[in-house]
Amino acid sequence: MNINNNHMGTSAHGRVRAMASSYSNGITSPSQIPLPKYTTTFRFPSDTSPQQSTQQPEQNGNEYRWKTKYEEAERKRKTLLTENQKSARDYANLERRFKDLNNECNGHQRLLQEKTQEFIKLKQASEGLFKEYEKLKNKYDVETTAMHSAMKTASQWYSQNRELKRKSAVLVQKFLEVSPAGVLELADEGDNSNSANKEDDELEGLRNTVKGLSEEVARLQTELKTARLQEFEAQEQVINLTAQLEEECSARSRAETELRELRAMKENMGHVSKLVAVEMASLREQCVQEREVALRMKSEANAAQKERNVLAHQSALLLSEVVGDEKLLRILQEVESLKRQMEEQQQKHAAEMLDIQEKLEQAENDAQLEVLQEKLKLSESELECALQRAERAEKQTAQLSGKVNQLEEELDHLKCPPPPPPPPLPPPPPPPPIPSGGISMPRKASTISLDSITKPTEEKTTGNPVLDMANMLGIPRKMSTAPQSGAIDDIINQIKGGRFTLRTPEKQQSRKEEETPAAVQEMLNVLGTLKRRQKNPARQSPSCHQLADVAL
């Protein structure tokens, strides 16, 4: 029984492998799965043992499972075979239809080529026919117009011929009445046919020339129409090209504006990158400095911490020794409270100094900005004034050039020498010497200073010495018709009599007003020292305080 089971298992495995190989090799090949060969063995119940009875249901289950798998695989194989045959038929049909459609497409392409060739030929023929038709039409128009004109001239000639015949008949009758023998001579002269032949030849030549001219006119008219058509097409092309040119010009202007914007952006970016690089360098330097300061402060803090620990140990030892003495304890407590107050005051003072320094920096920045804004406004106003002055100068130059031209014309017209110049004015008389005793006045009555007498003031000096003297002494100028010598005498008499006080110079008064008190000057000096020390503003104060604590 076991041998049979093993044989069944190996045969089933072989069938499965054959099935897989058939699927992998191709479904179109015939199946290599062998048909099952069932072997029936009859056993009597007396021959069965308990082991065989337990293995029999397992064998039956395996056989049923393999049988179902085989039937399923066979069904799948059959369905796949049918689908394969169906797909092969569909593929053959599609290939046949593709060939038919390809042949049909090739035929249509050949027909299309033939039709295009016929169309080109017909187009050329139609163009030739159209040109010939135009030529014939123009020729017909010319011939009809010539025929109408010829008919008109023929009718005129016919009427004139009839009139001439009537006149000739009348003349013949009159001539016969006068001389009957002269009729024969007229008949002989009338028989001369050479003149008629010549007239016929001339008429035929004229007809030929008219025909050639009509053909030439028809040809020229057709050429004129074709030239007009070409001119119209050229005008349309010119319009299209002008539109394209305008579009290209607008696109070029847009591209130029974009290029300018990009260049400006590039310049701005370069400027900004330079500023950023400078700022980064300054920040790196500042970071290095701050790192060095932090390391220094850390080392100082470590040293101060060590000193503090040592001093704390020493203070603990001292307190343990001075526990019994109340006076020393009170003194130590007072020292501690005073030290705390001093630390608070120092910290408060350092904070106030930092606030004052920040306020001063802000004020300086604001003042600088205001100064720059004012300078900008002044420069703009000066620029506007300069432009206005330039415009006025241009107008004045134009006016002056016109006047110069007028004067030159007048000089050309006059052509006479100018009159001699007037004699120069006589020089003013020198001022009389001022006596030294006249200025010596009492101290209470005069407030004049030596600087105002010895040095001239900053006022503008005139050419008149009297006016200069009056300006120097502070006397208001009055326009008088009296001679200059009398005015000088009056001024000298007033100085001698001491009836006026001389004014002090304005510079000294302004200097006195600008003098600041000593406290304000001292405060300004302190602020100046703080500005000079703004790079390291009171950063070393904590370490100094700690050292002071250690010293105490």
Steps between C-alpha positions, in 0.01 A plus 500: 500500500783734579666414169179589319473830687858591411438412140190719495687793658789488254263468206299803624814708542610404150164604358520842672852559367389403149207740531727788607746428220216496248380841628853639485586358155180614335135428506474422129693169536302190590480406865763261637300409810454123514157373570445355848526127531295383790596163648244327710614256763244293688576416857298280723402638835678224678831615344475861633709599791442794740785704343360457151155603617641829640703580183214433259299820563817708464575334167147558378526870596827547310364325195187717500703819542738411214210396283322832550822688423549300184143561382535872571827516304343311212207742490738796500705342224195450282377856556845636422518292184163631383600858582830453319325372188252786516776760540694342212192527277447862610864580432479347152183699426661822625813436295289438191301819562822695557638378166174593325499845659867551415435408138199730496707781652773452239238507224349820643846657518565411136162646405580811700832543319328453164228746595758755617692463173177540302408798715839662434462439125144632499610800702776580253263445207230713662749778566610488136137496384416787730790706364402410142139587577604834646715570197219405257249698699719807494563445129126468441436818694764684300366363169142587590600853593704526179208357299260751649738780423552360145122474448462858607776615267357281216155652544657843495696412188182354338309815560790709375532272190133546418533872527810489281315282241217748485745782462697307231178424308411865508850594386492237217171638376641849501820380330301315227304808435823691454727242309364154401836392354672496835294201622738250341795647674321472836414137427860416419613661813237311701613163369831529673492214752845540641388758744222268620741213553728722698212608718404135558855415601509791734169395650621144551817626666295721725280203594805291583647776712167542677487126569855495637431805711181340636693186594770710664239696693335176617835363613585821681161504674547143622846589623353807671240288679761248613723786617209650697430161656865466595494853638198415716673186630816700566297758694347224711848359566623848592211541746574163657871579518431839661279333759772245570756781519288686755459183705874436486572862600262476795653167601847652468400798715355263759817292492712815540294614799527153654874504431535839669297379797711185523819703481375735770399199708843347443670822609276520805570138584873558459481806725292310753738202487793733564317656792410156632862387466619809688234447765592132531866590541413755767272247671775238491742745655241592760433132569872434543531797733195392700637145518830633631319721749284205608808283551667776696188555708471125557860480621443802722177348630678172576773688683241705688310182586817346640573813702141508618517139616827570682357815658179317593707234673702768677185690598347180635812442709492861624132476586562180690769681696291815553178330601528612857587867428181695429676823399694332223183331380314831482796661321510218247125529441531876447790445258292245310199733474720789387667278243161396362386862477824593326454215249142607429610861449781394267269282293243776484767750397629265226145448366437875496826559314406238239156661454656844462749366246224334293294819507800702385568258215136517390508880518819509294351269238180707485700820474713356222191388312341842538820668384519272197135565416553874529810477283304303242222759498755781470676325213167447321405867548846607381463279195161653419642848548796414277265373231289814525812714483619306197163554328506869584859524379406333173211742455724795587768379258237471227374851579853638518594333172194660341594837647859458382375426152277807510787714623728365229237584241461849645878544499513387141229753411648785693871443423605795708766512778365496856516820710798541735450361853418747780785612727549294819355620830732687736633292792331553840681726749701320769342486846641740761719347773313397813649648818609248759338685786154470351466126549622495856168492681413389851443127553143543614392701197660289226468127436722478191765229486852511364424224253219703344735799451819329388345223284240564228161335527372237262256739333543586137723807445394763252716731299407803717719538812222688682258211462771257610559706813127516572465124458795439729357730772145368469338827389202460269558634153289795389491628146577868529562758233770672707865465393708214638732722701208628713387149584850404607518808722164412662617143571824627652311750719263226624798279587666788686188588697442141608130518416476138380624157597668266256347152470696190588573238234243226453758224521579565864130503592445171321805353675366607838162349420658175385700454819370201690515442873769279648256221594373465143858500368593228744198293396601534134853385584359193677282418200801533270697252706202263492486522120868420476449195717182380323672190355536341845230679701536398863549131419788471741297649784377164643850360516625820663218482754584138572865590545392777733290248695801273519716786621247584770 
